[in-house]
């Protein structure tokens, strides 16, 4: 019997004001059984080609914030929050993406001009993704071992 391929993760950020121009390192893992998300780099790497759903939730404090969801180094969508002094704001974004093996997805602050991304011990930002449907052909899936599909 061939198991259906899986790929899913949720990770949180608990450190405020991550660096701009590099993927945000959501370094506290909630779920990442297949290890397709790397908390040290902040990058999800596709091991099971298919249609995926990604979402992120970002707290904002102290400055405006702009983040983008990137696929293979290119921004797919941007989310902006205009900070309101004295309030902790929140912004979020989500997308359905078609991925091939070795495609990468991550969240990044494009530049320092709008870096109000805030996190703390009990104020988390999160990044999640999961496989909706694999595009691996049945005959290819049948020829793979469980390690091939999950690796």
TASULNOR-V276809 format. One record per backbone hydrogen bond with DSSP energy under -1.0 kcal/mol. CO is the residue of the C=O (numbers start at 1). NH is the residue of the N-H. Records with the same first field share a line. If there is no record, write none. Layout:
BEGIN
CO->NH, NH
END
This chain:
BEGIN
7->131
9->129
10->30, 31
11->127
12->28
13->125
24->26
25->27
28->12
31->10
32->35
36->45
38->42
43->38
44->105
46->102
49->135
50->99
51->132, 133
52->97
53->130
54->95
55->128
56->93
57->126
58->91
59->118
60->89
65->81
67->79
68->108
69->76, 77
70->106
71->74
74->71
77->69
79->67
81->65
84->87
89->60
91->58
93->56
95->54
97->52
99->50
100->103
103->46
104->72
105->44
106->70
107->24
108->68
109->21
114->66
116->61
117->17
120->123
123->120
125->13
126->57
127->11
128->55
129->9
130->53
133->51
137->141
138->142
145->149
146->150
147->151
END
